[in-house]
Amino acid sequence: MSVVYTIGYESTDIDRFVRTLSLAGIQVLADVRAVTVSRKKGFSKTKLAERLNAEGIEYRHFRELGDPKPGREAARAGDFRKFREIYGAHFSRIESQTDLTI
């Protein structure tokens, strides 16, 4: 049986983020961001993948599982009912389900 953990990076830097993953024994990071460009140093897709690889953590990106822009906007506005509705519909799409199984 596999265990899935979730983690965000809003309030941290790349060094602490990677250290946390390592201490937790994470072997694979599944990035489910629809948009993998980040203003935070080290968290854009290529830099993050390179850093994780150097630490022995596999990086995998599942773009189709990421929240679409209207869902992100609803979450930012605090409208979690609308966010759940948008993301639920998005997650149910065949593309999302296919990405989930790869």
ABEGO torsion letter per residue (X at the ends): XBBBBBBBAAABBAAAAAAAAAAAGBABBBBABABABBABBGABAAAAAAAAAAAGBBBBBBAAABBBAAAAAAAAAGBAAAAAAAAAAAAABAAAAAAAAX
